[in-house]
Amino acid sequence: MISLAFIGVGLGIGLVTIGAGYGIGKIGTSATESISRQPEASGAIQLAMIISAALIEGIALFALVIAFQMGGKLTEDVLTKFAEKPPVVEQTGK
């Protein structure tokens, strides 16, 4: 059971990395196309690109920190606690 939890954390980290890479790549592509079409606006485009890339990197960093913290909290005791069956509550017929 513990190996599946670590696989989940690893998948989370991978998805964050892929998403951030895709977002920054999309920003770079769009900025390059925009500068080639309108070279006189290159300063404003570069500023917007840098701000957007920094925001994406910040979100990715927060997500990676959370995923690493989750990985650190995974212990055998925690996972066996969640693997136990919950108690069955009997319902009265009213």
C-alpha angles and dihedrals in degrees: 000000000000092000091058090053091052090049089054092051090047091051090050092052091047093050092050091051094047092047094050092047091050092048095049091045090052091050092050093048093049093046092050092050091046094050091048091053096043111021094173090066094052095113094055092043092051091049092051090046093052093047092049093047091050091052092050091048090050093052091046091050092052091049092049092049090052092048092050091049090051089051090051092052094054107105132152092254094053094047095047089051090057093042093060118102113255116243115268113243114210115222122217117224105240 
